[in-house]
Amino acid sequence: MRLEAITWERLAGELARHSDGLTAADGAPWLTLGIDGAPAARTGDLATRVADELRLRGRSVLVVSTEGFLRPASLRFEYGKEDPDSYADGWFDTGALWREVFGPLEAGGSGRVLPDLWDPVTDRATRTPYHQLPEGGVVIVHGPLLLGRWFPFALSVHVRLSPGALRRRTAEAERWTLLAFARYEDEVAPADAADVVVRADDPLHPAWSGLGDF
């Protein structure tokens, strides 16, 4: 895959510009964008930049982190607190994401999205109010292990770190998750599954695959 250097500011602008020309596959009046990457890839930073660019273009935008859709600790830690397979398969409540985020944005849906569901610090429901997204609005979902789950993204971005960079930029206490991301690479091949790939080994000098014919 050929990548070219780009700044984060220009990248956000290009993604927002391209999103203006997208429509949902099922004809729904809302768009969902996905920004996938390990926590060390700081997907929330790019999601925020793209959201700001879209707002400048007059779009209503909601940013949703998968960290707000973790399962309760009793389920996440059923097989211990450092089980890579549990992290990959059971930490994130994909059913709740479908129910509270993607389902309401389908054709005929309400557009009423829940920004988050569970606080992992307090291990309690967040009780955040629903957000009513107007027609033409965009939801940007970001976090790890998003691809390969059939989420209906109009545009998907994978922020990629090489194995060495991922290890260096992952806190030592969280390095047990590296096996989960190695499995993700083997089973999902996120760089092939995503519409856009961003290499972020050097956080100050990203490179991207471009949009090609997408």
Backbone as CSV, one residue per row, in Angstrom:
resi,resn,N_x,N_y,N_z,CA_x,CA_y,CA_z,C_x,C_y,C_z
1,MET,0.848,-1.194,0.000,0.000,0.000,0.000,0.885,1.246,0.000
2,ARG,0.634,2.134,-0.936,1.406,3.368,-1.021,0.767,4.441,-0.147
3,LEU,1.582,5.067,0.697,1.103,6.110,1.596,1.836,7.402,1.299
4,GLU,1.157,8.519,1.510,1.803,9.815,1.317,1.658,10.658,2.570
5,ALA,2.648,11.472,2.824,2.655,12.313,4.012,1.499,13.315,3.974
6,ILE,0.986,13.614,5.162,-0.119,14.554,5.280,-0.107,15.090,6.704
7,THR,-0.669,16.255,6.916,-0.816,16.759,8.277,-2.161,16.306,8.823
8,TRP,-2.270,16.283,10.143,-3.549,15.916,10.748,-4.642,16.902,10.339
9,GLU,-4.292,18.181,10.241,-5.295,19.195,9.871,-5.824,18.950,8.460
10,ARG,-4.896,18.710,7.523,-5.337,18.462,6.150,-6.097,17.150,6.050
11,LEU,-5.648,16.137,6.780,-6.345,14.850,6.774,-7.787,15.020,7.218
12,ALA,-8.002,15.731,8.315,-9.364,15.950,8.802,-10.199,16.686,7.765
13,GLY,-9.594,17.685,7.130,-10.323,18.425,6.106,-10.693,17.563,4.920
14,GLU,-9.771,16.698,4.486,-10.055,15.814,3.352,-11.161,14.820,3.689
15,LEU,-11.122,14.257,4.887,-12.162,13.304,5.284,-13.521,13.982,5.388
16,ALA,-13.543,15.194,5.939,-14.808,15.928,6.045,-15.341,16.293,4.667
17,ARG,-14.447,16.757,3.789,-14.871,17.117,2.434,-15.455,15.910,1.720
18,HIS,-14.785,14.782,1.833,-15.280,13.580,1.173,-16.620,13.136,1.768
19,SER,-16.764,13.269,3.073,-18.003,12.844,3.733,-19.195,13.644,3.253
20,ASP,-18.963,14.892,2.831,-20.063,15.711,2.335,-20.728,15.089,1.109
21,GLY,-19.981,14.283,0.374,-20.543,13.679,-0.828,-21.079,12.283,-0.630
22,LEU,-21.061,11.790,0.604,-21.514,10.426,0.875,-22.986,10.386,1.253
23,THR,-23.610,9.262,0.969,-24.972,8.999,1.443,-24.990,7.608,2.069
24,ALA,-25.890,7.409,3.009,-26.021,6.097,3.643,-26.479,5.071,2.616
25,ALA,-25.959,3.854,2.713,-26.281,2.812,1.743,-27.770,2.496,1.709
26,ASP,-28.444,2.630,2.872,-29.868,2.298,2.922,-30.762,3.512,2.712
27,GLY,-30.168,4.646,2.347,-30.953,5.842,2.084,-31.332,6.636,3.311
28,ALA,-30.818,6.274,4.478,-31.111,7.018,5.705,-30.561,8.447,5.601
29,PRO,-31.164,9.388,6.305,-30.718,10.779,6.210,-29.546,11.125,7.120
30,TRP,-28.926,10.124,7.716,-27.771,10.349,8.586,-26.599,9.518,8.086
31,LEU,-25.382,9.917,8.489,-24.180,9.169,8.155,-23.493,8.683,9.418
32,THR,-22.855,7.525,9.336,-21.976,7.071,10.402,-20.583,6.869,9.810
33,LEU,-19.602,7.454,10.467,-18.205,7.284,10.088,-17.501,6.506,11.194
34,GLY,-16.534,5.696,10.839,-15.800,4.918,11.833,-14.314,5.223,11.786
35,ILE,-13.715,5.465,12.938,-12.268,5.666,13.035,-11.733,4.607,13.985
36,ASP,-11.054,3.636,13.426,-10.600,2.442,14.137,-9.124,2.549,14.483
37,GLY,-8.758,2.069,15.655,-7.351,2.018,16.014,-7.191,1.682,17.486
38,ALA,-6.040,1.167,17.835,-5.748,0.869,19.236,-5.766,2.143,20.063
39,PRO,-5.971,2.033,21.379,-5.955,3.236,22.217,-4.709,4.093,22.008
40,ALA,-3.555,3.456,21.773,-2.316,4.207,21.561,-2.355,5.048,20.291
41,ALA,-3.257,4.737,19.362,-3.381,5.501,18.120,-4.185,6.767,18.297
42,ARG,-4.800,6.957,19.452,-5.523,8.192,19.797,-6.573,8.545,18.729
43,THR,-7.456,7.593,18.476,-8.492,7.806,17.465,-9.416,8.957,17.823
44,GLY,-9.574,9.228,19.113,-10.439,10.328,19.524,-9.951,11.671,19.037
45,ASP,-8.634,11.838,18.929,-8.089,13.101,18.433,-8.508,13.341,16.992
46,LEU,-8.380,12.309,16.155,-8.773,12.467,14.760,-10.281,12.630,14.644
47,ALA,-11.044,11.879,15.428,-12.502,12.019,15.389,-12.921,13.445,15.722
48,THR,-12.287,14.048,16.714,-12.615,15.418,17.095,-12.259,16.393,15.980
49,ARG,-11.119,16.195,15.345,-10.723,17.075,14.248,-11.707,16.997,13.089
50,VAL,-12.104,15.777,12.732,-13.058,15.615,11.625,-14.404,16.237,12.004
51,ALA,-14.825,16.032,13.246,-16.092,16.620,13.697,-16.055,18.138,13.585
52,ASP,-14.948,18.743,13.989,-14.833,20.204,13.903,-14.917,20.676,12.454
53,GLU,-14.268,19.942,11.550,-14.320,20.310,10.135,-15.739,20.181,9.578
54,LEU,-16.430,19.132,9.972,-17.803,18.948,9.493,-18.717,20.044,10.024
55,ARG,-18.517,20.442,11.254,-19.337,21.522,11.818,-19.108,22.836,11.067
56,LEU,-17.862,23.070,10.660,-17.578,24.262,9.863,-18.336,24.220,8.538
57,ARG,-18.659,23.027,8.085,-19.405,22.855,6.844,-20.913,22.830,7.079
58,GLY,-21.309,23.103,8.312,-22.733,23.199,8.617,-23.397,21.898,9.000
59,ARG,-22.604,20.857,9.282,-23.197,19.578,9.650,-23.308,19.468,11.168
60,SER,-24.360,18.817,11.620,-24.495,18.462,13.033,-23.750,17.155,13.250
61,VAL,-22.881,17.117,14.269,-22.009,15.957,14.463,-22.023,15.516,15.920
62,LEU,-22.045,14.203,16.117,-21.900,13.605,17.437,-20.742,12.620,17.387
63,VAL,-19.793,12.753,18.310,-18.662,11.834,18.409,-18.957,10.818,19.508
64,VAL,-18.854,9.548,19.181,-19.145,8.459,20.117,-17.893,7.598,20.279
65,SER,-17.433,7.444,21.502,-16.294,6.574,21.797,-16.794,5.217,22.262
66,THR,-16.161,4.167,21.774,-16.552,2.830,22.231,-16.206,2.621,23.702
67,GLU,-15.349,3.467,24.270,-15.068,3.383,25.707,-16.330,3.611,26.532
68,GLY,-17.292,4.296,25.966,-18.563,4.516,26.642,-19.525,3.353,26.511
69,PHE,-19.097,2.304,25.792,-19.940,1.120,25.605,-19.200,-0.142,26.028
70,LEU,-18.399,-0.016,27.084,-17.790,-1.194,27.689,-18.841,-1.978,28.475
71,ARG,-18.659,-3.262,28.572,-19.540,-4.074,29.408,-19.185,-3.865,30.883
72,PRO,-20.096,-4.197,31.794,-19.781,-4.105,33.222,-18.557,-4.943,33.577
73,ALA,-17.871,-4.544,34.635,-16.642,-5.234,35.043,-16.875,-6.716,35.299
74,SER,-18.027,-7.082,35.825,-18.296,-8.492,36.128,-18.263,-9.351,34.865
75,LEU,-18.574,-8.756,33.715,-18.528,-9.477,32.446,-17.155,-9.351,31.781
76,ARG,-16.576,-8.140,31.838,-15.263,-7.944,31.213,-14.198,-8.821,31.859
77,PHE,-14.274,-8.969,33.175,-13.209,-9.653,33.903,-13.563,-11.081,34.295
78,GLU,-14.540,-11.658,33.590,-14.973,-13.025,33.918,-13.809,-14.007,33.850
79,TYR,-12.882,-13.782,32.913,-11.731,-14.681,32.759,-10.434,-13.996,33.204
80,GLY,-10.544,-13.031,34.094,-9.381,-12.303,34.572,-9.291,-10.931,33.936
81,LYS,-8.471,-10.089,34.525,-8.381,-8.700,34.065,-7.410,-8.508,32.908
82,GLU,-6.680,-9.554,32.531,-5.703,-9.413,31.460,-5.807,-10.568,30.473
83,ASP,-7.015,-10.845,30.030,-7.244,-11.922,29.067,-7.420,-11.312,27.668
84,PRO,-6.476,-11.503,26.752,-6.570,-10.870,25.435,-7.806,-11.276,24.647
85,ASP,-8.205,-12.542,24.731,-9.383,-12.975,23.980,-10.647,-12.327,24.518
86,SER,-10.742,-12.182,25.836,-11.895,-11.491,26.404,-11.937,-10.045,25.942
87,TYR,-10.757,-9.411,25.895,-10.689,-8.023,25.435,-11.194,-7.908,23.997
88,ALA,-10.758,-8.834,23.153,-11.146,-8.783,21.748,-12.612,-9.116,21.532
89,ASP,-13.136,-10.064,22.306,-14.472,-10.591,22.031,-15.568,-10.076,22.957
90,GLY,-15.198,-9.665,24.166,-16.255,-9.427,25.134,-16.230,-8.145,25.927
91,TRP,-15.211,-7.323,25.740,-15.158,-6.090,26.535,-16.148,-5.040,26.044
92,PHE,-16.325,-4.953,24.737,-17.156,-3.890,24.172,-18.546,-4.427,23.863
93,ASP,-19.541,-3.660,24.257,-20.928,-4.092,24.125,-21.433,-3.756,22.727
94,THR,-21.119,-4.625,21.775,-21.509,-4.365,20.390,-23.026,-4.388,20.220
95,GLY,-23.704,-5.190,21.028,-25.169,-5.207,20.956,-25.755,-3.862,21.318
96,ALA,-25.201,-3.229,22.353,-25.680,-1.909,22.754,-25.355,-0.866,21.690
97,LEU,-24.198,-0.992,21.058,-23.866,-0.050,19.978,-24.874,-0.172,18.833
98,TRP,-25.224,-1.391,18.473,-26.238,-1.564,17.430,-27.574,-0.966,17.869
99,ARG,-27.940,-1.234,19.106,-29.256,-0.813,19.591,-29.352,0.699,19.780
100,GLU,-28.305,1.294,20.341,-28.385,2.695,20.761,-27.752,3.683,19.785
101,VAL,-26.916,3.186,18.871,-26.234,4.101,17.948,-26.601,3.794,16.497
102,PHE,-26.310,2.588,16.040,-26.508,2.299,14.625,-27.978,2.102,14.264
103,GLY,-28.724,1.398,15.101,-30.132,1.150,14.803,-30.949,2.422,14.592
104,PRO,-30.837,3.411,15.477,-31.610,4.640,15.298,-31.239,5.433,14.045
105,LEU,-30.099,5.124,13.437,-29.661,5.858,12.251,-29.952,5.106,10.959
106,GLU,-30.646,3.981,11.062,-31.056,3.273,9.863,-32.229,3.993,9.201
107,ALA,-32.475,3.681,7.937,-33.631,4.254,7.248,-34.901,3.966,8.044
108,GLY,-35.688,4.974,8.303,-36.885,4.822,9.117,-36.622,4.913,10.598
109,GLY,-35.356,5.115,10.997,-35.013,5.217,12.411,-35.380,6.573,12.984
110,SER,-35.159,6.717,14.274,-35.552,7.933,14.976,-34.483,9.013,14.959
111,GLY,-33.210,8.642,14.719,-32.119,9.604,14.823,-31.774,9.956,16.259
112,ARG,-32.338,9.205,17.197,-32.139,9.474,18.631,-31.057,8.534,19.147
113,VAL,-29.867,9.084,19.382,-28.672,8.286,19.654,-28.234,8.486,21.097
114,LEU,-27.794,7.392,21.719,-27.236,7.470,23.074,-25.723,7.622,22.962
115,PRO,-25.141,8.740,23.450,-23.699,8.967,23.291,-22.830,7.987,24.061
116,ASP,-23.276,7.516,25.203,-22.529,6.528,25.982,-23.488,5.822,26.924
117,LEU,-23.044,4.661,27.415,-23.931,3.826,28.219,-23.348,3.474,29.579
118,TRP,-22.026,3.237,29.619,-21.432,2.681,30.836,-20.139,3.415,31.170
119,ASP,-19.975,3.766,32.442,-18.762,4.418,32.922,-17.849,3.352,33.523
120,PRO,-16.698,3.063,32.889,-15.841,1.996,33.408,-15.159,2.350,34.728
121,VAL,-15.099,3.631,35.063,-14.461,4.043,36.325,-15.372,3.745,37.506
122,THR,-16.623,4.168,37.397,-17.582,3.914,38.476,-18.262,2.563,38.335
123,ASP,-18.154,1.956,37.136,-18.832,0.700,36.813,-20.339,0.828,37.031
124,ARG,-20.847,1.942,36.541,-22.286,2.215,36.604,-22.754,2.809,35.283
125,ALA,-24.058,2.755,35.065,-24.628,3.393,33.885,-24.367,4.895,33.946
126,THR,-24.076,5.503,32.793,-23.752,6.933,32.767,-24.987,7.817,32.902
127,ARG,-26.114,7.326,32.458,-27.364,8.102,32.461,-27.259,9.376,31.617
128,THR,-26.419,9.351,30.604,-26.323,10.472,29.668,-27.612,10.552,28.855
129,PRO,-28.165,11.749,28.661,-29.396,11.856,27.874,-29.176,11.522,26.401
130,TYR,-30.232,11.111,25.752,-30.165,10.841,24.325,-29.913,12.131,23.549
131,HIS,-29.288,11.969,22.375,-29.003,13.099,21.499,-29.835,12.941,20.236
132,GLN,-30.651,13.927,19.935,-31.472,13.875,18.729,-30.687,14.454,17.566
133,LEU,-30.318,13.606,16.640,-29.526,14.054,15.503,-30.458,14.469,14.371
134,PRO,-30.326,15.704,13.883,-31.203,16.137,12.789,-30.828,15.450,11.479
135,GLU,-31.722,15.501,10.524,-31.418,14.946,9.206,-30.191,15.651,8.640
136,GLY,-29.337,14.866,8.011,-28.085,15.400,7.513,-26.957,15.324,8.527
137,GLY,-27.262,14.879,9.749,-26.268,14.794,10.802,-25.335,13.600,10.615
138,VAL,-24.218,13.659,11.337,-23.173,12.642,11.226,-22.789,12.153,12.616
139,VAL,-22.648,10.849,12.765,-22.097,10.270,13.987,-20.735,9.672,13.638
140,ILE,-19.719,10.041,14.409,-18.385,9.479,14.241,-18.115,8.556,15.418
141,VAL,-17.980,7.271,15.136,-17.690,6.278,16.167,-16.204,5.970,16.105
142,HIS,-15.521,6.029,17.246,-14.090,5.751,17.237,-13.720,4.806,18.381
143,GLY,-12.642,4.067,18.170,-12.165,3.143,19.192,-11.499,1.937,18.570
144,PRO,-11.100,0.973,19.390,-10.390,-0.211,18.891,-11.332,-1.300,18.391
145,LEU,-10.810,-2.126,17.480,-11.473,-3.366,17.071,-12.846,-3.132,16.450
146,LEU,-12.972,-2.057,15.692,-14.271,-1.691,15.125,-14.588,-2.420,13.819
147,LEU,-13.576,-2.795,13.084,-13.808,-3.363,11.761,-14.077,-4.857,11.853
148,GLY,-14.691,-5.394,10.809,-15.016,-6.811,10.786,-16.252,-7.173,11.582
149,ARG,-17.015,-6.173,12.000,-18.230,-6.420,12.792,-19.493,-6.032,12.025
150,TRP,-19.361,-5.682,10.768,-20.488,-5.322,9.907,-21.164,-4.025,10.338
151,PHE,-20.455,-3.179,11.085,-21.023,-1.871,11.392,-21.187,-1.094,10.077
152,PRO,-22.321,-0.394,9.910,-22.639,0.218,8.613,-21.985,1.585,8.412
153,PHE,-20.657,1.614,8.385,-19.968,2.878,8.197,-20.019,3.313,6.736
154,ALA,-20.383,4.587,6.519,-20.303,5.138,5.169,-18.854,5.361,4.771
155,LEU,-17.985,5.564,5.763,-16.557,5.724,5.546,-15.839,5.184,6.773
156,SER,-14.862,4.313,6.566,-14.104,3.748,7.683,-12.627,4.097,7.533
157,VAL,-12.018,4.480,8.639,-10.609,4.876,8.672,-9.907,3.992,9.701
158,HIS,-8.769,3.436,9.325,-7.954,2.667,10.270,-6.672,3.426,10.546
159,VAL,-6.469,3.827,11.799,-5.230,4.494,12.202,-4.259,3.403,12.626
160,ARG,-3.243,3.218,11.816,-2.370,2.056,11.952,-1.071,2.395,12.666
161,LEU,-0.674,1.529,13.572,0.640,1.578,14.191,1.351,0.265,13.891
162,SER,2.622,0.338,13.541,3.401,-0.880,13.359,3.475,-1.603,14.704
163,PRO,3.769,-2.909,14.696,3.870,-3.620,15.979,4.849,-2.955,16.946
164,GLY,5.983,-2.481,16.429,6.951,-1.834,17.303,6.426,-0.540,17.885
165,ALA,5.787,0.295,17.036,5.237,1.559,17.525,4.089,1.312,18.500
166,LEU,3.279,0.310,18.206,2.164,-0.002,19.104,2.691,-0.397,20.482
167,ARG,3.731,-1.189,20.499,4.298,-1.602,21.781,4.895,-0.406,22.528
168,ARG,5.649,0.424,21.822,6.280,1.575,22.467,5.259,2.539,23.033
169,ARG,4.153,2.716,22.336,3.185,3.744,22.732,2.052,3.209,23.605
170,THR,2.094,1.928,23.908,1.116,1.342,24.825,1.723,1.293,26.220
171,ALA,0.991,1.799,27.200,1.478,1.776,28.578,1.783,0.352,28.997
172,GLU,2.825,0.195,29.824,3.256,-1.147,30.205,2.127,-1.959,30.824
173,ALA,1.283,-1.310,31.615,0.184,-2.019,32.274,-0.860,-2.524,31.290
174,GLU,-0.848,-1.968,30.054,-1.850,-2.364,29.059,-1.254,-3.241,27.960
175,ARG,0.004,-3.618,28.071,0.644,-4.354,26.973,0.104,-5.764,26.791
176,TRP,-0.624,-6.249,27.778,-1.255,-7.562,27.600,-2.271,-7.530,26.467
177,THR,-2.780,-6.321,26.106,-3.744,-6.209,25.005,-3.090,-6.399,23.644
178,LEU,-1.767,-6.360,23.575,-1.088,-6.465,22.285,-1.413,-7.780,21.582
179,LEU,-1.613,-8.845,22.341,-1.993,-10.119,21.734,-3.362,-10.027,21.071
180,ALA,-4.253,-9.247,21.653,-5.577,-9.055,21.047,-5.454,-8.312,19.718
181,PHE,-4.561,-7.310,19.666,-4.400,-6.566,18.419,-3.649,-7.386,17.366
182,ALA,-2.754,-8.272,17.803,-2.107,-9.177,16.853,-3.137,-10.122,16.243
183,ARG,-4.039,-10.604,17.054,-5.113,-11.472,16.549,-6.019,-10.702,15.591
184,TYR,-6.320,-9.448,15.929,-7.135,-8.580,15.068,-6.484,-8.429,13.694
185,GLU,-5.174,-8.230,13.677,-4.456,-8.129,12.410,-4.601,-9.403,11.602
186,ASP,-4.469,-10.551,12.247,-4.528,-11.835,11.549,-5.926,-12.143,11.032
187,GLU,-6.932,-11.872,11.860,-8.290,-12.301,11.526,-9.069,-11.280,10.704
188,VAL,-8.819,-10.002,10.932,-9.620,-8.954,10.284,-8.839,-8.224,9.196
189,ALA,-7.512,-8.113,9.350,-6.680,-7.338,8.421,-7.263,-5.941,8.236
190,PRO,-7.284,-5.147,9.311,-7.991,-3.863,9.256,-7.490,-2.911,8.178
191,ALA,-6.206,-2.990,7.821,-5.697,-2.110,6.774,-6.330,-2.437,5.419
192,ASP,-6.756,-3.676,5.235,-7.452,-4.061,4.003,-8.947,-3.783,4.107
193,ALA,-9.486,-3.887,5.312,-10.929,-3.716,5.491,-11.355,-2.256,5.459
194,ALA,-10.467,-1.338,5.852,-10.827,0.080,5.946,-10.827,0.750,4.576
195,ASP,-11.621,1.801,4.457,-11.618,2.608,3.232,-10.373,3.480,3.150
196,VAL,-9.903,3.939,4.310,-8.735,4.822,4.375,-7.815,4.308,5.468
197,VAL,-6.519,4.283,5.193,-5.526,3.884,6.186,-4.633,5.080,6.499
198,VAL,-4.411,5.309,7.785,-3.515,6.373,8.231,-2.396,5.730,9.042
199,ARG,-1.171,5.914,8.624,-0.039,5.415,9.401,0.377,6.503,10.389
200,ALA,0.452,6.128,11.658,0.720,7.110,12.703,1.871,6.692,13.604
201,ASP,2.855,5.980,13.063,4.005,5.585,13.869,4.692,6.805,14.469
202,ASP,4.848,7.855,13.660,5.319,9.145,14.155,4.086,10.015,14.358
203,PRO,3.695,10.292,15.602,2.446,11.029,15.834,2.442,12.436,15.260
204,LEU,3.623,12.986,14.960,3.696,14.333,14.401,3.705,14.339,12.872
205,HIS,3.924,13.185,12.261,4.045,13.119,10.809,3.280,11.915,10.271
206,PRO,1.954,12.004,10.217,1.168,10.885,9.686,1.304,10.766,8.177
207,ALA,0.892,9.632,7.669,0.802,9.408,6.223,-0.506,8.667,5.969
208,TRP,-1.044,8.843,4.779,-2.327,8.192,4.508,-2.355,7.586,3.126
209,SER,-3.363,6.724,2.943,-3.509,6.002,1.671,-4.238,6.810,0.626
210,GLY,-4.835,7.940,1.027,-5.689,8.686,0.102,-7.043,8.027,-0.019
211,LEU,-7.890,8.629,-0.827,-9.254,8.124,-0.983,-9.405,7.300,-2.245
212,GLY,-8.445,7.369,-3.160,-8.499,6.561,-4.361,-9.799,6.746,-5.115
213,ASP,-10.399,5.624,-5.492,-11.663,5.651,-6.225,-12.867,5.583,-5.318
214,PHE,-12.614,5.623,-3.981,-13.720,5.452,-3.054,-14.676,6.630,-3.128
